[in-house]
Amino acid sequence: MFVETSGFGSRSAIPRGDFSQLPGFGKPLPGLDRPYDETWWIKAKMQREGVSVLPPTLALRKEAEDVREAVSGARSEAEVRRMLAEVNEKIEAAIRRPPPGPLLRLRPFDIDAVVGEWRDERDSA
């Protein structure tokens, strides 16, 4: 037989009301009406942490969009070229060996053309 002597276990904590101040106390557990999903805890953690997982091709499309937007904030031509070269390497690798998921539908950036647009944007500001 187990005898609690520390005063920190649940047998003494329940009568003291230690659990009554926890978030969600007295409320039904969320998701009980949904079908069982083995990965429920992973999905819940990802939602709490604000993490999303996209198929590789969609993640690369998103990265290309983000880089295109970030170019306008670049401080130098070298930075623009570096940003575009990095994403171009990934695009070219995905074209050579398509990852699973939706079609990529991307071509590498024309770095010189984008740098020209970046220069024009800087000159007009």
N, C-alpha and C positions, 0 to 999 in steps of 0.2 A: 504494500500500500504506500502511495506517495503522500507525504505530508509537507505542506508548504510552510516554510519558516521565515522566508525573506520579506513577505508582505508586498512583493512586487508582482505576483502571479495574478491570473485572471480570477481566481476564487475570491480573493480579497478585493480586487479592483472593481468587480461588478457591483457589489453592495455599496462601495464608496461612490459609484457613479463616474468612475474614470473614463468609461467608454461613451458616456452620454454626450460628451462635447465634441466627438469626432464628426468630421464632415459627412453628411449623408445619414446620420443616425436616425433611425425610425422611418427611413424612406425605402421603397422597394429597390432592389438591385436593378440597374439599367440593363436593358437588353435581354431580359428573361423571356420576353415574348418572341424573340428572333430564333431562327434555327441555329443549332450549334455550329460553331466555326472553330477549328483547331487553332487558327492563328489570330483569334480575337484579341489576345493580349498584345501581339505585335502591332496590329492595326490601331489599337487604342493608344499605345505608346507613341506611335508615329504621329497620330493626330494631336496628342498632347504636346509633342515636341515640335510640331509644325513641319514634319518631314514628309516629303512625297517621293515616291519611287515611280519613275517613268520608264517605259521601255527604252533601250539604248538609243534608238533612232529619234524618238521624241525628245529625249534629254539632249541629244546633239542639236536638234532643231532649236530647242530653247536656248542652248548655249550660244548658238550662232546669232539668234535674235538679240540676246543680251550683249554680246560682243559688238554687234552692229550699233546698238544704242550707246554703248560705253565709249565708242570711238570718238564721239563728239566731245567727251570730257577729257580726252587724252591731252597730255601737256606737250608732247613732242611727236615728230614724225616717226622717230624710232620706236616709240611706245605703240603707236598705231600699227606699224609694221609687225612688231612683236606679237601684239594681240591677235592680229589677223593670221599671222603665220602659225600660231599655236592652234587655232581653231581649224585652219586649213589642213594641218597634219591629221587631225582627227577625222575630218570630212573625207579626205583622200583614203585614209585607212578603212573607213566604213564603206566607201565605194568599192575598194578592192576586195574586201571581205565583209559583205553585208551582215550586220547583226540580226538576231531574230526580232520580229516585231513588224510594225508598219514600214512601208517603203520610206527611204530617207528623203528623197525629193530635194536634195541640196546639191549645189555645186560649190567648189571652193571659191572664195572671194577673189575678185580681181584686185589685188592689193594696190597696184598703182592707181586704179580708178578710184578706189575708196580713199586713198591718200590725197588724190586730187580734190575730191569732194571735201575732205577734212580741211585742206588748205583754203578752198573757196569759202567755206564756213567761217574760218578764222579771219580771213581778209575782210569779209562783209560785216564782221562784228565790231 
